[in-house]
């Protein structure tokens, strides 16, 4: 915590802030959706991948729960999750 505070309060922080302000003023003044534009295809690919990964993990979790219930020990599902890593 102390190192982060010292870094933030260092005398060079004002120089960096002035440079950032100058860069922001030099840019166009568009805001919102017009400035953001469209996401690249790689961003959509990552979103689809994350959804599929969530589906896999959700299905495996449901499967573990069903398996432990089938064996008559539904409370053991947490231990099976922990054993899986």
Secondary structure, 3 states (H helix, E strand, C coil): CHHHHHHHCCCCHHHHHHHHHHHHHHCCCCCCHHHHCCCCHHHHHHHHHHHHHHHHHHHHHHHHHHHHHHCCCHHHHHHHHHHHC
